[in-house]
Amino acid sequence: MLLKNRLKELRARDGYNQTELAKLAQVSRQTISLIERGEYTPSVVIALRIARIFQEPLERVFRLVEDE
């Protein structure tokens, strides 16, 4: 299973760049970039922080999909 996310879409919607989102989520900009590219799976705490920033349920920000 793969963890997909809508970070890039939600950042554009809310007008955040990666640096701004990283600061709000208390992670590095590189972490946000890696999460967006699917190269890093965030901890539950980080995922919940990000969902809260976008005021979205966790499942609307991150979702599990079958391997392609």
Secondary structure, 3 states (H helix, E strand, C coil): CEEEECHHHHHHHHCCCHHHHHHHHCCCHHHHHHHHCCCCCCCHHHHHHHHHHCCCCHHHHEEEECCC
